[in-house]
């Protein structure tokens, strides 16, 4: 009996450890499934994708092939990505991709902000990291911002294939 309890305890500890290697992030552009950065950076690192929304304003960065999310009140559609494996390394790679150098760094291209995300599948709100475009960066050119009224990069790039890299 003690042997069976020891095995059950070991299995319980292992499954708890697995949960520590999972994390979620909300993505709305080239990191969504089917886009090149998803294939490059997330393939094999994802447990599941769920549709989610955040409040904000979505823009194309004209000629750059990826979008910018700004604070706002419109609905922006994206994906809640549940990561697995070496989550810390994956997040560090995503931070590098998004030119995120740390909280409140004026040279960030994107700021990573904990944001309320509505999971359309579970109908629940979650607090997740989201990359918002950093308009405080001195290198930002506001003339490149083209509003995406529908709030969905996937639909926008289907109708405007030149926007997608």
PyMOL commands that set and color helices and strands:
alter all, ss='L'
color gray80, all
select helices_A, chain A and resi 2-19+36-41+87-97+142-144+153-159+161-163
alter helices_A, ss='H'
color red, helices_A
select strands_A, chain A and resi 23-27+46-61+67-83+110-119+124-133+145-147
alter strands_A, ss='S'
color yellow, strands_A
deselect
rebuild
show_as cartoon
